[in-house]
Amino acid sequence: MISKKNVSLKNYTSFGINQKVKNFYLIKNIDDINKSLKSIPENQKRIILGGGSNILFTKDFQGSILYNNILGKKIIKENEKFVYVEFGAGENWDNIVDYCVNNEWYGIENLSLIPGSVGAAPIQNIGAYGTEIKHFIHEVKGVNLSNGRFEIFNKKSCNFSYRNSIFKSKLRNIFFITHVTIKLYRNKKLNFEYKEVNDFFKNKDLTKITLKELRNAIIKIRKSKLPSPKTLGNAGSFFKNPLLKSKEFHLLQKLYPEISSYKTSENHKISAAWLIEKCGWKGYKKNNVGVYKKHALVLVNHGCKSGKEIFKLSEKIKKSVKDKFNITLEREVNIY
């Protein structure tokens, strides 16, 4: 186990802000987890950090960070229809998607180019372009930091919901995910249901589109709208898309017939980006923070020294959406 004091988090979070942490532990295996637990002072706050793509520090963190760097990938079992692959939670998510596509394993290609680590995927129940990771999770393994025990969660016990799971709620910063097993299709099964994806292949025979072509299309669509954290600090979607019951939605639709929404089995998912844009925030920039010019859901860092600046901007956006639409936006990004 490698431990350091007063470490800058600039290179460990996608916002790229130079906040510091008092104690930093680099975790490469389960033994490192147990060693770090013995080193962390009792009652000191601790955070589990992966790719750092869904977190905003508003000040220096006077606690301990356990940085997940557990790597590895192996086939657990396979049959004619499926392959079950176990990945270390510290692996880069998009590298894993690329690995699966190259092996012609189907299922997670629509989740291409999502920043972060494998361990963050079940925590957030990441989703994009008509796909959610909950449909492909087989098992999540890890260590319960409250008692040091190794535990395994099957798909059902993960309690998945929209951008949420037991690991983000009840077990937040309590369960350290070490490995994630993903169940993938061996036979061709591609998802073109999302409108932007379908439009990309307009006038083409969808039955002839290959797995790599779909991944490349997803990457092009994302790059056309979202900035790379390597060039412009951001955490992707800062807010969740709000869910409205049918009655609430239809009342809102009468006032705004052009409202951008998506019908789910029980609710109407409203585009948070549409709400924010209608409040005039798209392309906003003041001092060192702003809203991305191509996507209103992305808050960006133009060189701010503290995450407080980004947090204050998010508060202003929340208030304006509440005032105009009477909808309370919920942050997707974790704030510390």
Summary of the structure (lengths in Angstrom):
residues: 336
radius of gyration: 20.3
end to end distance: 24.9
largest distance: 62.0
contacts: 1072
relative contact order: 0.13
helix: 28%
strand: 29%
